[in-house]
Amino acid sequence: MDRETALKAIQENVKNENLIKHMLATEAIMRALARRFTENEEEWGLAFTNSHLPSQEV
């Protein structure tokens, strides 16, 4: 899942505006940590979506 898809899914599934703000703040922190540890920022940044979106069948 890319960031655009994740944001769309969040907007469709999460109705609490404060929770969405919290998730975006978490994304920023995870991206900063990824930079610090020379990891993939895209993967780490998407960690904020996992616990708040419905499971997707693969």
ABEGO torsion letter per residue (X at the ends): XBAAAAAAAAAAABABAAAAAAAAAAAAAAAAAAAAAGBBAAAAAAAAAAAABBBBBX
